Amino acid sequence: MKSSGYKSIYHIYLVFFILLVVIITTGTGMLFYSITLQSPDGQTALSNWPIYFTHDFSKYIFFAGDTPKVKQTGLEQLQMNNLWLQIIDTNGNEVHSYNKPTDLPTHYSPAELLLLYQNGIADYSTFIGNVRYNGTDWAYIIGFPIKISKVTMYFNEDRFTSGKPILITLAGVALLLVIVLGLIYSLWLTKQMSQMTKAIRQIAMP
């Protein structure tokens, strides 16, 4: 009877563990699907790809006199990814553009730039970078033909240095809790089955 009980525990726990693996795998897949995107060139990238692309694009901007220009390699990057670009001076006026939608304004107030960054325009998500030349900051706007939600989170800087240790700890605690609860449930269920089997045998006895 003890051997049968142990086998029951093993089978129940095995099923529980398989279900746990399926749930974790499904959750991981959904998370990966949510934080990735397909870039215009067809490759899969993290959702923060536009941020890094915009930040790094400053290396493609040079100045002819006091006029900002874009290197040919930068234009190729924009064309390959189907992006548009506006370069804005300190007064908010457009001084250079590439492939921009026809309905975009040529002048922005600081508030309009903020709204453009937060909400994008039409089917484009927009990101803003800056480049410094001769002590003057120039802003540039890049439009991406994908919709990206920009979420802001606030943390206590004295307590929060990196989200990775917290996520790992929470995942470990959750996994341990699931394993312990699964074991307790398996033992309880096996005990109930054992009592039921014993009761049936007693009833069946002449």
C-alpha positions in Angstrom: 0.0 0.0 0.0 2.9 2.4 0.8 4.5 1.7 -2.6 1.2 2.4 -4.3 0.9 5.6 -2.3 4.4 6.7 -3.3 3.6 6.0 -7.0 0.4 8.0 -6.8 2.4 11.0 -5.3 5.0 10.6 -8.1 2.3 10.5 -10.8 0.4 13.5 -9.5 3.5 15.5 -8.9 4.7 14.7 -12.4 1.5 15.9 -13.9 1.6 19.0 -11.8 5.2 19.7 -12.8 4.4 19.3 -16.5 1.6 21.7 -16.2 3.9 24.1 -14.4 6.5 23.9 -17.2 3.7 24.5 -19.8 2.5 27.6 -17.9 6.0 29.0 -17.5 6.8 28.3 -21.2 3.6 29.9 -22.3 4.1 33.0 -20.1 7.7 33.3 -21.3 6.6 33.2 -24.9 3.9 35.8 -24.3 6.4 38.1 -22.5 8.9 37.7 -25.4 6.1 38.4 -27.9 5.2 41.6 -26.0 8.7 43.0 -25.7 9.9 42.3 -29.2 9.0 43.7 -32.6 9.7 43.1 -36.2 11.9 45.9 -37.5 11.1 47.3 -41.0 14.0 45.2 -42.5 12.2 42.1 -41.3 14.4 41.2 -38.4 13.2 40.5 -34.8 14.5 43.0 -32.3 13.7 44.2 -28.8 11.2 46.9 -28.4 13.9 49.3 -27.3 15.6 49.0 -30.6 14.2 52.4 -31.8 15.6 54.1 -28.7 19.2 52.9 -29.3 18.9 53.5 -33.1 17.9 57.1 -32.5 20.6 57.6 -29.9 23.3 56.2 -32.2 22.1 58.1 -35.2 23.9 61.2 -34.1 27.1 59.7 -35.5 25.6 60.1 -39.0 25.0 63.8 -38.6 27.7 66.2 -39.7 27.8 70.0 -40.2 28.7 71.9 -43.4 29.3 75.3 -42.0 26.5 75.8 -39.5 24.1 73.5 -41.4 23.4 70.0 -40.3 23.6 67.2 -42.9 23.3 63.4 -42.9 26.0 61.1 -44.1 25.2 58.8 -47.0 25.5 55.8 -44.7 22.9 57.4 -42.4 20.5 58.0 -45.3 20.9 54.3 -46.3 20.0 53.3 -42.7 16.9 55.4 -42.9 15.9 54.1 -46.3 16.6 50.5 -45.4 14.3 50.7 -42.3 11.7 53.0 -44.0 12.2 55.8 -41.5 11.8 59.5 -41.7 14.0 62.2 -40.1 13.7 65.9 -39.1 16.5 68.0 -37.7 15.3 70.9 -35.6 17.3 74.0 -34.5 17.2 75.6 -31.1 14.2 77.7 -32.1 12.2 74.6 -33.1 12.5 75.2 -36.8 13.1 72.4 -39.3 16.5 72.8 -41.0 16.8 69.4 -42.6 14.5 66.4 -43.3 14.4 63.1 -45.1 11.4 61.1 -46.2 9.0 62.8 -43.8 5.2 62.7 -44.1 3.8 65.7 -45.9 1.5 66.7 -43.0 4.4 67.2 -40.5 4.9 70.7 -39.3 8.1 72.6 -39.9 8.1 74.2 -36.5 7.7 72.8 -33.0 7.2 74.3 -29.6 8.8 72.4 -26.7 5.3 71.2 -25.7 4.6 70.0 -29.2 7.9 68.1 -29.3 6.9 66.4 -26.0 3.5 65.4 -27.3 5.1 64.1 -30.5 7.5 62.0 -28.5 4.8 60.6 -26.2 2.1 60.0 -28.8 3.8 59.7 -32.1 2.0 60.7 -35.3 -0.4 58.7 -37.5 1.1 55.1 -37.7 4.5 56.2 -36.6 6.2 56.1 -33.2 8.7 58.9 -32.8 11.9 59.2 -30.9 14.0 62.3 -30.3 17.8 62.6 -30.1 20.2 65.5 -30.0 23.6 66.4 -31.4 25.9 69.1 -30.2 28.0 71.4 -32.5 30.0 74.4 -31.5 28.2 74.6 -28.1 24.7 74.4 -29.7 22.3 71.5 -29.3 20.3 70.4 -32.3 17.4 68.0 -31.9 16.4 65.4 -34.5 13.2 63.4 -34.7 13.1 59.9 -36.2 9.8 58.3 -37.1 9.4 54.5 -37.0 6.5 52.8 -38.9 5.6 50.7 -35.8 3.4 51.4 -32.7 5.3 51.3 -29.5 3.9 52.0 -26.0 6.2 54.1 -23.9 5.7 53.3 -20.2 7.3 55.4 -17.4 8.0 53.8 -14.0 9.2 55.5 -10.9 11.5 53.9 -8.3 13.2 54.8 -5.0 16.7 55.3 -6.3 18.2 54.5 -2.9 16.6 51.1 -2.9 16.4 50.2 -6.5 19.6 49.8 -8.5 18.7 47.2 -11.0 15.5 45.3 -11.8 17.3 42.0 -12.6 18.0 40.9 -9.0 14.4 41.6 -8.0 12.9 39.8 -10.9 15.2 36.8 -10.3 14.3 36.7 -6.6 10.6 37.0 -7.3 10.8 34.2 -9.9 12.7 32.0 -7.5 10.2 32.6 -4.7 7.3 31.9 -7.0 8.8 28.7 -8.3 9.6 27.5 -4.8 6.1 28.3 -3.6 4.6 26.5 -6.5 6.7 23.4 -5.9 5.9 23.3 -2.1 2.2 23.8 -2.7 2.3 21.2 -5.4 3.9 18.7 -3.0 1.4 19.5 -0.3 -1.5 19.1 -2.7 -0.1 15.8 -3.9 0.3 14.4 -0.4 -3.2 15.5 0.5 -4.7 14.0 -2.6 -2.9 10.8 -2.2 -4.0 10.5 1.4 -7.6 11.1 0.4 -7.3 8.4 -2.3 -5.8 6.0 0.2 -8.6 6.6 2.7 -11.2 6.2 -0.1 -9.6 2.9 -1.2 -9.5 1.7 2.4 -13.2 2.5 2.9 -14.2 0.7 -0.3 -12.3 -2.4 0.8 -14.0 -2.3 4.1 -17.4 -2.0 2.5 -16.5 -4.9 0.1 -15.5 -7.2 2.9 -18.2 -9.8 3.8 
